Amino acid sequence: MTDDFKNYLKSYEKSGKGAEKKQRRNSTKATLLWILFGGFIVSCILPVLFVLWIPYLIFIFFYAGREWMG
């Protein structure tokens, strides 16, 4: 890797585009977590809703895996 590219990667989050992308990703994660926890609480009250909550939980694991991989 060249030094210019290393410097670009270091300062990417400080740039406008990188900061915007990080903010959008954080808001998406927060929304998904709120839905996950809210769905779990409602599912505990109404056990029939576990049928809807379990596929969403599987989706969250796939999303987290994709984010973790890059």
C-alpha positions as CSV (number, residue, x, y, z in Angstrom):
1,M,0.0,0.0,0.0
2,T,1.3,3.4,-0.8
3,D,1.6,6.1,1.8
4,D,-1.0,8.3,0.1
5,F,-3.6,5.5,0.3
6,K,-2.8,4.9,4.0
7,N,-3.3,8.6,4.7
8,Y,-6.6,8.5,2.8
9,L,-7.9,5.6,4.9
10,K,-6.8,7.2,8.1
11,S,-8.7,10.5,7.3
12,Y,-11.7,8.9,5.6
13,E,-14.0,9.1,8.7
14,K,-13.0,12.7,9.2
15,S,-14.1,13.6,5.7
16,G,-17.7,14.6,5.0
17,K,-18.5,11.5,3.0
18,G,-17.1,9.1,5.6
19,A,-18.8,10.9,8.5
20,E,-22.1,10.8,6.7
21,K,-21.8,7.1,5.9
22,K,-20.8,6.3,9.5
23,Q,-23.8,8.3,10.9
24,R,-26.2,6.5,8.5
25,R,-24.8,3.1,9.5
26,N,-25.1,4.0,13.2
27,S,-28.7,5.2,12.9
28,T,-29.6,2.0,11.0
29,K,-28.0,-0.1,13.7
30,A,-29.9,1.8,16.4
31,T,-33.2,1.4,14.6
32,L,-32.7,-2.3,14.1
33,L,-31.8,-2.8,17.8
34,W,-34.9,-0.9,18.9
35,I,-37.1,-3.0,16.7
36,L,-35.4,-6.1,18.1
37,F,-35.8,-5.3,21.7
38,G,-39.4,-3.9,21.3
39,G,-40.4,-7.0,19.3
40,F,-39.0,-9.3,22.0
41,I,-40.9,-7.5,24.8
42,V,-44.1,-7.6,22.7
43,S,-43.5,-11.3,21.9
44,C,-43.2,-12.1,25.6
45,I,-46.6,-10.5,26.1
46,L,-48.2,-12.2,23.1
47,P,-46.3,-15.5,22.4
48,V,-48.0,-15.8,19.0
49,L,-45.8,-13.0,17.7
50,F,-42.6,-15.1,18.1
51,V,-43.5,-16.4,14.7
52,L,-42.8,-12.9,13.3
53,W,-39.9,-12.1,15.7
54,I,-37.8,-15.1,14.8
55,P,-37.3,-14.3,11.1
56,Y,-36.4,-10.8,12.0
57,L,-33.8,-12.1,14.5
58,I,-32.3,-14.2,11.7
59,F,-32.2,-11.1,9.4
60,I,-30.4,-9.2,12.2
61,F,-27.7,-11.9,12.4
62,F,-27.2,-11.8,8.6
63,Y,-27.0,-8.0,8.7
64,A,-24.5,-8.0,11.6
65,G,-22.4,-10.6,9.8
66,R,-22.3,-8.6,6.6
67,E,-21.3,-5.4,8.6
68,W,-18.6,-7.4,10.4
69,M,-17.2,-8.8,7.1
70,G,-16.8,-5.3,5.8
